[in-house]
């Protein structure tokens, strides 16, 4: 029994991410609001023959899908947080949701582009007054959604305590933020921009007879969605593939070892993210001194974003 107790004292939790309850709740509300507005805009675009309005509706549908995946990811991460099959926690479920939504967005952007070009070649009559009214409502909805997600982001960051403050000082590139929430927020902003383009196109067509502005703005909206999707694919893909050896924390690990009173050379180093601004690392050292792994591990623990540290010390002949 004593041996078991001694063994248990060396064990530790692999739940590295505490989740974001406020973000999950606000994102759920945003999904509901967006789904309703999506139906209104797509229906209005078809009825009133506005490609800009229809493109904004399709963009909003991709937005609803992406946010829906975000909500499911939050729930799955919480549900499987203590599942032993996830050796480094469940945070990457949220990242996977972002990556999946980005893939779907690429297809939506392609559909928007096809329909806009088709409308540019084969124009039709547009009911401007009704289309402008719906597009304006869509813009207001996007602003409300952006406010909800920004509020969740601010509270989630402020409640991070000392760890969040330290991570902010060490990593000003924003990687400590909730990637799931940040992608949703950027999507809402992009959606709002598309709504602005739709309103401008419809006003231009009504006031100056420039009906070609409507499909052109639809094309601009498609490009905007594609750019956002590619950016999310890049950011989430780097995390999923553990391709972050250029992160600032890697240089910090090297600095700690170089500054150590016991001289050691890093022969192997692996660093990957296991949560929002939280990293795991495996360090293999070569030294002529008689030093234990715990000696170097305590020095690395000064960086609180390193939540799982494994150190191997190889002794070389003096």
C-alpha positions, -999 to 999 in steps of 0.1 A, spaced: 0 0 0 28 24 8 45 16 -25 12 24 -43 9 57 -25 45 66 -34 38 58 -71 6 79 -71 25 109 -59 45 109 -92 13 109 -113 -3 141 -127 -33 151 -146 -33 154 -184 -62 179 -185 -42 209 -196 -70 231 -208 -97 243 -185 -122 250 -213 -141 282 -219 -177 280 -205 -187 316 -214 -174 312 -249 -193 279 -253 -226 295 -241 -222 327 -262 -212 307 -293 -243 286 -289 -264 318 -289 -246 330 -320 -253 298 -338 -291 302 -332 -291 339 -342 -270 332 -373 -291 302 -384 -323 322 -384 -306 351 -403 -291 327 -428 -325 314 -438 -338 349 -442 -309 361 -464 -308 330 -486 -346 331 -491 -345 369 -497 -316 365 -522 -336 341 -543 -369 359 -541 -355 394 -547 -328 382 -572 -298 397 -554 -265 378 -558 -248 399 -531 -276 391 -507 -275 354 -516 -237 353 -513 -240 369 -479 -266 343 -469 -243 314 -481 -214 330 -462 -236 331 -432 -245 294 -436 -209 285 -436 -205 307 -405 -234 289 -388 -218 255 -397 -184 266 -384 -198 279 -351 -219 248 -348 -188 227 -350 -172 249 -324 -200 243 -300 -198 205 -306 -160 207 -301 -164 225 -267 -188 198 -256 -167 169 -268 -135 183 -251 -154 186 -218 -169 152 -221 -137 133 -229 -114 155 -207 -105 126 -184 -106 98 -210 -73 80 -208 -72 74 -246 -63 111 -250 -27 111 -238 -23 149 -240 -58 160 -233 -87 169 -256 -80 205 -266 -71 195 -302 -107 185 -307 -114 222 -308 -86 227 -333 -99 199 -354 -133 215 -355 -117 247 -368 -98 228 -395 -129 210 -406 -150 242 -408 -122 258 -429 -124 229 -454 -162 234 -457 -156 271 -462 -134 265 -492 -163 247 -509 -188 274 -499 -164 300 -514 -162 281 -546 -200 279 -548 -203 316 -541 -178 324 -568 -196 302 -594 -230 317 -587 -216 353 -588 -198 348 -621 -230 332 -636 -251 362 -624 -225 386 -639 -228 369 -673 -266 364 -671 -279 394 -651 -315 396 -638 -338 422 -623 -332 430 -586 -357 441 -560 -334 466 -544 -355 480 -515 -363 446 -500 -328 433 -506 -312 463 -490 -334 460 -459 -325 423 -454 -288 429 -460 -289 457 -434 -305 434 -408 -278 408 -416 -251 434 -408 -268 442 -375 -270 405 -366 -233 401 -374 -224 431 -352 -244 415 -323 -226 382 -328 -192 398 -329 -200 416 -296 -211 383 -280 -179 365 -291 -156 394 -282 -171 396 -247 -165 358 -242 -129 363 -255 -122 392 -231 -136 373 -201 -118 341 -210 -85 359 -213 -89 380 -181 -98 350 -160 -67 332 -170 -49 345 -139 -11 347 -135 -6 320 -161 -25 340 -188 -5 371 -179 28 353 -181 18 337 -214 8 371 -228 42 386 -219 61 357 -233 40 351 -265 26 384 -279 17 366 -311 -17 356 -296 -12 319 -297 -24 317 -261 -59 326 -271 -88 302 -276 -81 291 -312 -117 278 -315 -132 311 -303 -107 333 -322 -116 316 -355 -153 321 -348 -147 358 -340 -127 364 -372 -154 346 -392 -181 369 -378 -160 399 -387 -155 386 -422 -192 380 -424 -199 416 -413 -176 428 -441 -195 407 -466 -227 423 -454 -213 457 -459 -203 448 -495 -238 435 -501 -254 468 -489 -230 489 -509 -236 469 -540 -274 471 -537 -273 509 -530 -250 514 -560 -273 494 -582 -304 513 -570 -290 548 -571 -268 547 -602 -281 517 -621 -248 498 -616 -264 464 -614 -231 447 -621 -220 457 -586 -242 431 -571 -224 400 -586 -190 417 -584 -195 422 -546 -206 385 -545 -172 376 -561 -155 399 -535 -174 381 -507 -162 347 -521 -126 358 -521 -130 371 -485 -143 337 -474 -115 319 -492 -88 340 -476 -103 334 -442 -106 297 -448 -69 294 -460 -58 313 -429 -77 290 -406 -64 259 -424 -28 272 -420 -32 280 -383 -51 249 -372 -31 226 -395 2 238 -378 -12 228 -344 -26 194 -356 7 185 -373 27 198 -343 46 221 -367 54 248 -341 91 244 -335 94 281 -345 72 291 -315 89 316 -291 88 290 -263 113 268 -282 139 297 -281 131 302 -244 139 265 -237 172 268 -254 180 300 -235 173 283 -201 196 254 -209 223 278 -222 221 298 -190 222 268 -167 251 267 -142 256 231 -153 267 232 -189 247 210 -212 241 206 -249 206 199 -263 209 169 -285 171 165 -292 141 188 -286 104 183 -293 78 209 -284 41 208 -292 9 225 -280 -15 208 -257 -38 237 -248 -43 275 -253 -8 288 -248 2 255 -231 31 234 -244 46 200 -238 83 193 -244 108 165 -245 144 176 -240 174 153 -244 206 167 -230 243 158 -231 265 169 -202 298 159 -186 285 170 -151 267 148 -126 232 163 -129 198 147 -127 168 154 -151 150 171 -122 178 197 -120 171 209 -155 133 204 -152 131 228 -123 149 254 -144 125 250 -173 95 253 -150 101 290 -148 81 292 -180 46 284 -169 34 277 -204 54 245 -202 29 222 -185 44 188 -194 82 185 -193 102 154 -199 140 157 -196 166 130 -205 203 135 -194 230 116 -212 264 115 -195 295 120 -216 331 114 -206 348 145 -192 
